[in-house]
Amino acid sequence: MYAQVLSSALWGISAKVVTVEVDVSRGLPAFNIVGLPDAAVKESRDRVLAALKNTQFLLPARRITVNLAPAHLRKEGPAYDLPIALGLLAANGYIPPQALAGHLFFGELSLDGRICPVRGALSLLAAAQTAKIERIILPAGNAREVGLTRHLVFFPMGTLLETVDFFLGKTSPQPYSLDHDEMQLSAQSYDVDFSEVRSQVQAKRALEVAAAGAHNVLMIGPPGSGKTMLAHRLPTILPPPNLTEALETTKIYSIAGLLPPENAFLNTRPFRSPHHTVSDVALIGGGSYPRPGEVSLAHNGVLFLDELPEFNKNALEVLRQPLEENKVTISRTAAAVTYPAHFMLLAAMNPCPCGYFTDPDKACNCSSTQIQRYLAKISGPLLDRFDLHLEVPAVRYQELAHPVDPEPSLGIRERVLAARAIQKARYHAHTGMHANSCLTPRFIRHYCRLHREGQNLLRDAIEKLGLSARAFHRILKVARTLADLDACEDIQLSHISEAVHYRTLDKRYWGKDAPLSL
């Protein structure tokens, strides 16, 4: 007796169709699962048999062979419990095998027959779309998550018995439907706001520029100057994600098992802030079967690295690929997987080990050698990948006691949205370009043309600061963003001047003998 059921296997943030073949034959009783299963899949045997027994389905003692095809594709996780159980029931005559055709199944079984939700449900549907399978049987706990996908018919099931009754025609559940417009237009809410930040006008301006052009930012300042406070408020002025971005982010969080059960749709941009003790594997992703790391969890959002020089140097250097390519490829013996990693990099650091090198009120106890060694932890190539270098000074008592009413995040966001709308219209014909930070050298020459005065100013700045070609391009991209914030079609001299100002820390901190010259 033979039965066949369709399921799917995760492959990065997508999936591939897996055919679950079940053969029940005479011979010594046995239950074998083949097709490159991991430990969790091999344990399906015990979960499935217990669930069938406790659901009052009695199977004769036979030799059972379950093949997960294609055999070269590694299978992992408990999502194959439900298709294996249904295949067994079909092979033993409880369900007509033809009734299961045209459906895709996944779900974990508890010992009493309940169907439990699984990780990566939204990504598992990619296999159904590729194979043009329109009817999906899935755990009820994954219903809101997968309901975001259009053009598929979903039947959430709570128990194995309920699923069997559905295919026997004893019940007629209605397909699951979700109000996509309600999910997409649900208001974003944040617990923090820029109005809570006192003073730091220049820092707020720089973060506004960064948000308007999706630029990377490095903040330098003494402890207590508000660097972390500013960083946590950056997402409040970013444009809301569109439906495609939200679905990509939701897929990654679902695969990582970090999707909140009460919120199956991430309609806010992620903000990830790993501790400086994070390993390079945790930051970039990895494992025997590659899992998404912090750079992928920050996809379409912000990756904040506080105390940047305290991070392991190897961990920092692996950031180069995702910063340039907006993706990360992880190669292991089992598989090579590519995860998206398009994020804004926001970092904060002290100017010296004690933190008070630039503080006018507190003495620094660090020697010049200690300061140089501390700053040298950040390599030149990584430093070049920051578009804006921002000095955040300590806040004076007068500014805290008698502050000017600060602008809320809503007002800043309106200007950011206006600048992003200009960029969207400008780059609409270029796939993959949505902000000025995405400009390549070829497009920089086309969209960042300068007048003679601007060229002279930029040339003098490059020669005096000794900046690299990458820094030159980043100055032009920031100047383009400043022009968009002012709704100017051409880049003006003031825009070049302000963009160069955001690179002067290259010379001040990382120039030759810089700590001694301050």
C-alpha positions as CSV (number, residue, x, y, z in Angstrom):
1,M,0.0,0.0,0.0
2,Y,1.4,3.3,-1.1
3,A,0.4,7.0,-0.6
4,Q,1.9,10.3,-1.5
5,V,1.6,13.7,0.2
6,L,3.1,17.0,-0.6
7,S,5.0,19.2,1.9
8,S,7.9,21.7,1.7
9,A,11.4,22.3,3.0
10,L,12.9,25.7,3.9
11,W,15.8,26.9,1.7
12,G,16.9,30.3,3.0
13,I,13.8,32.5,3.0
14,S,12.2,30.4,0.2
15,A,11.2,26.8,0.1
16,K,11.2,23.7,-2.2
17,V,8.5,21.1,-2.6
18,V,9.0,17.9,-0.8
19,T,7.1,14.7,-1.7
20,V,6.4,12.6,1.3
21,E,6.1,9.0,0.1
22,V,4.7,6.3,2.5
23,D,4.9,2.6,1.8
24,V,3.3,0.1,4.1
25,S,4.2,-3.6,3.4
26,R,4.3,-7.0,5.0
27,G,7.3,-8.0,7.0
28,L,8.8,-7.4,10.4
29,P,7.3,-4.3,12.0
30,A,9.6,-1.3,11.4
31,F,9.3,2.4,10.8
32,N,12.1,4.0,8.8
33,I,12.4,7.6,7.5
34,V,14.8,8.2,4.7
35,G,15.6,11.2,2.5
36,L,18.3,13.1,4.5
37,P,16.2,13.8,7.6
38,D,17.7,15.5,10.7
39,A,17.1,14.4,14.3
40,A,13.8,16.3,14.6
41,V,12.4,14.6,11.5
42,K,13.6,11.1,12.6
43,E,11.7,11.7,15.9
44,S,8.5,12.3,13.9
45,R,8.1,8.5,14.0
46,D,7.3,8.5,17.7
47,R,5.2,11.7,17.6
48,V,3.1,10.4,14.7
49,L,2.5,6.9,16.1
50,A,1.5,8.4,19.5
51,A,-0.8,11.0,17.9
52,L,-2.5,8.3,15.7
53,K,-3.0,6.0,18.7
54,N,-4.5,8.8,20.9
55,T,-6.8,9.8,18.0
56,Q,-8.2,6.3,17.9
57,F,-6.5,5.3,14.6
58,L,-5.2,1.8,14.9
59,L,-2.5,0.8,12.5
60,P,-1.6,-2.9,11.8
61,A,1.9,-4.1,12.6
62,R,3.6,-3.6,9.2
63,R,6.9,-2.5,7.7
64,I,6.6,1.3,7.1
65,T,9.0,3.3,4.9
66,V,8.7,7.0,4.6
67,N,10.8,8.7,1.9
68,L,11.2,12.5,1.7
69,A,12.1,13.4,-1.8
70,P,14.2,14.8,-3.2
71,A,16.7,12.8,-1.2
72,H,19.6,15.2,-1.7
73,L,17.8,18.1,0.0
74,R,18.3,18.2,3.8
75,K,15.0,18.0,5.8
76,E,14.8,19.5,9.2
77,G,12.2,20.4,11.9
78,P,8.9,18.9,12.9
79,A,6.8,20.3,10.0
80,Y,6.6,16.9,8.4
81,D,4.6,15.3,11.2
82,L,1.2,16.1,9.7
83,P,2.0,15.0,6.1
84,I,3.6,11.7,7.4
85,A,0.5,11.0,9.5
86,L,-1.9,11.7,6.7
87,G,0.2,9.6,4.3
88,L,0.1,6.7,6.8
89,L,-3.7,7.0,7.1
90,A,-4.1,7.1,3.3
91,A,-1.8,4.0,2.9
92,N,-3.9,2.1,5.4
93,G,-7.2,3.0,3.8
94,Y,-8.5,5.6,6.3
95,I,-8.4,8.4,3.7
96,P,-8.8,8.1,-0.1
97,P,-5.3,8.8,-1.4
98,Q,-6.7,10.9,-4.3
99,A,-8.4,13.2,-1.8
100,L,-4.9,14.5,-0.6
101,A,-3.9,15.4,-4.2
102,G,-3.5,19.1,-4.9
103,H,-2.9,20.0,-1.3
104,L,0.3,21.0,0.6
105,F,0.6,20.1,4.2
106,F,2.9,21.1,7.1
107,G,2.5,21.0,10.9
108,E,3.9,19.5,14.1
109,L,1.9,16.9,16.0
110,S,1.6,16.7,19.7
111,L,1.1,13.3,21.3
112,D,-2.6,13.8,21.7
113,G,-3.2,14.7,18.1
114,R,-3.1,18.5,18.3
115,I,-1.5,20.3,15.4
116,C,1.1,22.8,16.6
117,P,2.5,25.8,14.7
118,V,5.9,25.6,13.0
119,R,8.7,28.1,12.2
120,G,8.9,29.6,8.7
121,A,5.3,29.0,7.7
122,L,5.2,32.0,5.5
123,S,8.4,30.9,3.7
124,L,7.0,27.3,3.3
125,L,4.3,28.7,1.1
126,A,6.9,29.7,-1.5
127,A,7.0,26.1,-2.6
128,A,3.2,26.0,-3.1
129,Q,3.4,29.1,-5.3
130,T,6.2,27.7,-7.4
131,A,4.5,24.3,-7.9
132,K,1.1,26.1,-8.5
133,I,-0.5,24.4,-5.5
134,E,-3.4,26.5,-4.3
135,R,-4.8,24.6,-1.3
136,I,-2.8,24.6,1.9
137,I,-3.5,22.6,5.1
138,L,-1.6,24.2,8.0
139,P,-1.7,24.6,11.8
140,A,-4.3,27.1,13.1
141,G,-1.5,28.9,15.0
142,N,0.1,29.9,11.7
143,A,-3.1,31.2,10.1
144,R,-2.6,34.9,10.6
145,E,1.0,34.6,9.4
146,V,0.3,32.9,6.1
147,G,-3.0,34.7,5.6
148,L,-0.9,37.6,4.3
149,T,-0.2,35.7,1.1
150,R,-2.7,36.2,-1.7
151,H,-3.9,33.8,-4.4
152,L,-3.8,30.7,-2.1
153,V,-6.6,28.9,-0.2
154,F,-5.8,28.1,3.4
155,F,-7.5,25.6,5.7
156,P,-6.2,26.0,9.3
157,M,-6.6,22.8,11.3
158,G,-6.4,22.4,15.1
159,T,-6.2,18.6,15.4
160,L,-5.4,15.5,13.3
161,L,-8.9,14.2,13.7
162,E,-10.4,17.5,12.4
163,T,-8.1,17.2,9.3
164,V,-9.2,13.6,8.6
165,D,-12.9,14.6,8.9
166,F,-12.3,17.4,6.4
167,F,-10.9,14.9,3.8
168,L,-13.7,12.4,4.5
169,G,-16.3,15.1,3.8
170,K,-17.7,15.1,7.4
171,T,-17.0,18.8,7.9
172,S,-16.9,21.7,5.5
173,P,-14.7,24.5,7.0
174,Q,-14.5,27.8,5.3
175,P,-11.1,28.9,3.9
176,Y,-9.3,31.3,6.1
177,S,-9.4,35.0,5.0
178,L,-7.6,38.0,6.3
179,D,-8.2,41.7,5.7
180,H,-5.0,42.7,3.9
181,D,-5.8,46.4,3.9
182,E,-6.4,46.4,7.6
183,M,-3.1,44.6,8.3
184,Q,-1.2,46.8,5.9
185,L,-2.6,50.1,7.1
186,S,-2.5,49.4,10.8
187,A,-0.9,52.3,12.6
188,Q,2.7,52.1,13.6
189,S,3.3,52.7,17.3
190,Y,6.6,53.4,19.1
191,D,7.3,53.8,22.8
192,V,9.9,56.5,22.2
193,D,10.0,59.8,20.4
194,F,12.6,62.4,19.4
195,S,10.8,65.0,21.5
196,E,12.3,63.3,24.5
197,V,15.9,64.1,23.4
198,R,17.1,67.4,24.9
199,S,19.5,69.6,22.9
200,Q,21.7,67.6,20.3
201,V,20.3,69.7,17.4
202,Q,23.2,68.7,15.1
203,A,22.9,65.0,15.9
204,K,19.1,65.1,15.2
205,R,19.8,66.9,11.9
206,A,22.4,64.2,10.9
207,L,20.0,61.4,11.8
208,E,17.3,63.1,9.7
209,V,19.7,63.1,6.8
210,A,20.5,59.5,7.4
211,A,16.8,58.5,7.4
212,A,16.1,60.5,4.3
213,G,18.8,58.7,2.3
214,A,19.1,55.4,4.2
215,H,22.7,56.3,5.0
216,N,25.0,54.6,7.6
217,V,26.0,56.6,10.6
218,L,28.8,56.5,13.1
219,M,28.3,58.5,16.3
220,I,31.3,59.5,18.5
221,G,31.0,61.1,22.0
222,P,31.6,60.7,25.7
223,P,29.4,58.5,27.9
224,G,26.0,60.0,28.7
225,S,25.9,62.3,25.7
226,G,22.8,60.6,24.4
227,K,24.1,58.4,21.6
228,T,22.1,55.3,22.5
229,M,19.0,57.4,23.2
230,L,19.3,58.9,19.7
231,A,19.9,55.5,18.1
232,H,16.7,54.0,19.6
233,R,14.6,56.8,18.1
234,L,15.9,56.5,14.6
235,P,13.2,54.0,13.5
236,T,10.5,56.5,14.5
237,I,11.4,58.8,11.6
238,L,12.0,56.1,9.0
239,P,9.3,55.6,6.3
240,P,6.9,52.7,7.1
241,P,7.7,49.5,5.2
242,N,5.6,48.6,2.2
243,L,3.9,45.3,1.9
244,T,6.8,43.6,0.1
245,E,9.3,44.7,2.7
246,A,7.0,43.7,5.6
247,L,6.6,40.2,4.1
248,E,10.3,39.8,3.7
249,T,11.0,40.8,7.3
250,T,8.2,38.6,8.6
251,K,9.6,35.6,6.7
252,I,13.0,36.1,8.3
253,Y,11.6,36.4,11.8
254,S,9.4,33.4,11.2
255,I,12.3,31.3,10.2
256,A,14.3,32.4,13.2
257,G,11.3,31.6,15.5
258,L,11.1,35.2,16.7
259,L,7.7,36.2,15.3
260,P,5.5,37.3,18.2
261,P,2.4,35.1,18.3
262,E,0.1,38.0,18.9
263,N,1.5,39.9,15.9
264,A,2.0,37.7,12.8
265,F,2.7,40.8,10.6
266,L,5.7,43.1,11.3
267,N,4.5,46.5,10.1
268,T,7.4,48.4,11.7
269,R,11.0,48.4,10.7
270,P,13.2,46.1,12.8
271,F,15.8,47.6,15.2
272,R,18.5,45.1,16.3
273,S,21.1,46.0,18.9
274,P,23.3,43.0,19.6
275,H,25.7,43.0,22.6
276,H,29.4,43.7,21.8
277,T,30.2,40.1,22.9
278,V,28.3,38.7,19.9
279,S,30.2,36.2,17.8
280,D,30.7,36.6,14.0
281,V,28.4,33.6,13.5
282,A,25.6,35.1,15.5
283,L,26.1,38.4,13.7
284,I,26.3,37.2,10.2
285,G,24.3,33.9,10.6
286,G,25.4,30.3,10.5
287,G,25.1,26.9,12.2
288,S,25.2,23.4,10.8
289,Y,22.1,24.4,8.8
290,P,22.6,28.1,8.3
291,R,20.2,30.3,10.3
292,P,19.7,34.1,9.8
293,G,22.0,36.3,12.0
294,E,21.6,39.8,13.3
295,V,22.3,41.4,9.9
296,S,19.4,39.5,8.3
297,L,17.1,40.1,11.3
298,A,17.8,43.9,10.7
299,H,16.8,43.5,7.0
300,N,14.8,46.6,6.0
301,G,15.6,48.2,9.3
302,V,18.4,49.3,11.5
303,L,21.4,47.4,12.9
304,F,22.8,49.3,15.9
305,L,26.3,48.5,17.2
306,D,26.9,50.2,20.5
307,E,30.5,50.5,21.8
308,L,31.7,49.7,18.3
309,P,35.5,49.2,19.2
310,E,34.5,46.6,21.8
311,F,33.2,44.2,19.2
312,N,35.3,41.3,18.0
313,K,37.3,42.5,15.0
314,N,36.4,39.4,13.0
315,A,32.7,40.1,13.7
316,L,33.1,43.6,12.4
317,E,35.0,42.6,9.2
318,V,32.3,40.2,8.1
319,L,29.9,43.1,7.8
320,R,31.6,44.2,4.6
321,Q,29.8,41.8,2.3
322,P,26.2,42.6,3.5
323,L,27.0,46.3,3.5
324,E,28.0,46.2,-0.1
325,E,25.8,43.5,-1.5
326,N,22.7,43.8,0.7
327,K,22.8,40.0,1.2
328,V,24.9,37.4,3.0
329,T,25.8,34.0,1.7
330,I,26.5,31.3,4.3
331,S,28.3,28.2,3.1
332,R,28.3,25.0,5.2
333,T,28.7,21.3,4.5
334,A,25.0,20.8,4.5
335,A,24.0,23.7,2.3
336,A,24.9,27.2,1.1
337,V,22.1,29.6,1.9
338,T,21.6,33.3,1.0
339,Y,19.7,35.6,3.3
340,P,18.8,39.2,2.5
341,A,20.6,41.8,4.6
342,H,19.7,45.3,3.5
343,F,19.9,47.5,6.6
344,M,21.0,50.8,7.9
345,L,24.2,50.5,10.0
346,L,24.2,52.8,13.0
347,A,27.1,52.6,15.4
348,A,28.2,54.5,18.5
349,M,31.6,54.7,20.2
350,N,33.6,56.6,22.8
351,P,36.6,58.7,21.6
352,C,38.9,56.8,23.9
353,P,38.9,53.8,26.4
354,C,37.7,55.9,29.3
355,G,35.4,57.9,27.1
356,Y,36.3,61.5,28.1
357,F,38.9,62.4,25.6
358,T,36.7,65.1,24.0
359,D,34.8,66.1,27.2
360,P,35.8,69.7,28.2
361,D,34.7,69.1,31.9
362,K,36.2,65.7,32.6
363,A,39.9,64.7,32.4
364,C,40.9,61.8,30.2
365,N,43.3,59.3,31.8
366,C,44.2,57.5,28.6
367,S,47.6,57.8,27.0
368,S,48.0,58.6,23.3
369,T,49.1,55.0,22.6
370,Q,46.0,53.7,24.3
371,I,43.7,56.0,22.3
372,Q,45.4,55.0,19.0
373,R,45.1,51.3,19.8
374,Y,41.5,51.8,20.8
375,L,40.6,53.6,17.5
376,A,42.7,51.1,15.4
377,K,40.1,48.4,16.3
378,I,38.0,49.9,13.5
379,S,39.6,49.2,10.1
380,G,39.7,51.8,7.4
381,P,37.5,49.8,5.0
382,L,34.8,49.5,7.6
383,L,35.1,53.2,8.5
384,D,34.7,54.1,4.8
385,R,31.3,52.4,4.8
386,F,29.8,55.0,7.1
387,D,28.3,57.8,5.2
388,L,28.1,60.2,8.1
389,H,30.6,60.6,11.0
390,L,28.9,62.5,13.8
391,E,30.3,63.9,16.9
392,V,27.8,63.9,19.8
393,P,29.1,66.3,22.6
394,A,28.1,66.1,26.2
395,V,24.9,68.0,27.1
396,R,25.3,71.0,29.3
397,Y,23.2,71.6,32.5
398,Q,21.6,74.7,31.0
399,E,20.4,72.7,28.0
400,L,18.8,70.1,30.2
401,A,17.3,72.6,32.7
402,H,16.0,75.1,30.1
403,P,15.5,73.2,26.9
404,V,13.9,74.5,23.8
405,D,10.8,72.5,22.9
406,P,12.2,69.8,20.8
407,E,10.5,68.7,17.6
408,P,8.6,65.4,17.7
409,S,9.4,62.4,15.5
410,L,6.2,63.1,13.4
411,G,7.5,66.4,12.2
412,I,10.9,65.0,11.2
413,R,9.3,62.0,9.5
414,E,7.2,64.2,7.3
415,R,10.4,65.8,5.8
416,V,12.0,62.3,5.5
417,L,8.9,61.0,3.6
418,A,9.0,64.0,1.3
419,A,12.7,63.4,0.5
420,R,12.1,59.6,0.0
421,A,9.2,60.4,-2.4
422,I,11.5,62.5,-4.6
423,Q,14.0,59.6,-4.6
424,K,11.3,57.1,-5.4
425,A,10.2,59.1,-8.4
426,R,13.8,59.6,-9.6
427,Y,14.8,56.0,-9.4
428,H,11.5,54.3,-10.4
429,A,13.0,52.9,-13.6
430,H,15.9,51.3,-11.8
431,T,15.1,48.0,-10.0
432,G,16.5,47.7,-6.5
433,M,17.1,51.4,-6.0
434,H,14.9,53.2,-3.6
435,A,17.2,55.6,-1.8
436,N,20.3,57.6,-2.4
437,S,22.4,55.2,-0.5
438,C,21.8,52.6,-3.2
439,L,23.5,54.7,-5.9
440,T,26.4,53.0,-7.7
441,P,29.3,54.9,-9.2
442,R,27.7,54.9,-12.6
443,F,24.5,56.4,-11.3
444,I,26.4,58.8,-9.0
445,R,27.9,60.4,-12.1
446,H,24.5,60.8,-13.6
447,Y,22.5,62.0,-10.6
448,C,25.1,63.8,-8.5
449,R,26.5,66.4,-10.9
450,L,28.2,69.4,-9.3
451,H,28.7,73.0,-10.4
452,R,32.3,74.2,-10.6
453,E,32.2,75.8,-7.1
454,G,31.1,72.5,-5.6
455,Q,33.7,70.6,-7.5
456,N,36.4,72.9,-6.2
457,L,35.2,72.6,-2.6
458,L,35.0,68.8,-2.8
459,R,38.4,68.5,-4.4
460,D,40.0,70.6,-1.6
461,A,38.2,68.5,1.0
462,I,39.4,65.2,-0.5
463,E,43.0,66.4,-0.7
464,K,43.1,67.9,2.7
465,L,41.4,65.0,4.5
466,G,43.0,62.3,2.4
467,L,39.8,60.5,1.8
468,S,39.3,57.4,-0.2
469,A,37.4,57.0,-3.4
470,R,34.6,55.3,-1.4
471,A,34.4,58.3,0.9
472,F,34.3,60.6,-2.1
473,H,31.2,58.7,-3.5
474,R,29.5,58.7,-0.1
475,I,29.9,62.5,0.2
476,L,28.2,62.9,-3.1
477,K,25.3,60.6,-2.0
478,V,24.8,62.5,1.2
479,A,24.9,65.8,-0.7
480,R,22.2,64.4,-3.0
481,T,20.1,63.6,0.1
482,L,20.6,67.1,1.5
483,A,19.4,68.5,-1.8
484,D,16.3,66.3,-1.7
485,L,15.5,67.5,1.8
486,D,15.6,71.0,0.4
487,A,13.6,69.9,-2.7
488,C,16.4,71.1,-4.9
489,E,17.0,69.5,-8.3
490,D,20.7,70.5,-8.3
491,I,23.2,70.0,-5.6
492,Q,24.2,73.3,-4.2
493,L,27.4,74.5,-2.5
494,S,25.8,74.4,0.9
495,H,24.9,70.8,0.4
496,I,28.5,69.8,-0.5
497,S,29.8,71.8,2.5
498,E,27.4,70.0,5.0
499,A,28.2,66.6,3.5
500,V,31.9,67.2,3.8
501,H,31.4,68.3,7.4
502,Y,30.0,64.8,8.2
503,R,33.4,63.4,7.1
504,T,35.8,65.7,9.0
505,L,36.1,63.2,11.8
506,D,38.1,61.0,9.4
507,K,41.0,63.4,9.9
508,R,40.4,64.3,13.5
509,Y,40.3,60.8,14.9
510,W,41.9,58.5,12.3
511,G,44.5,60.8,10.8
512,K,48.1,60.4,11.5
513,D,48.8,61.1,15.1
514,A,45.3,62.4,15.5
515,P,45.0,62.0,19.3
516,L,48.1,64.1,19.8
517,S,46.9,66.9,17.5
518,L,43.7,67.6,19.3
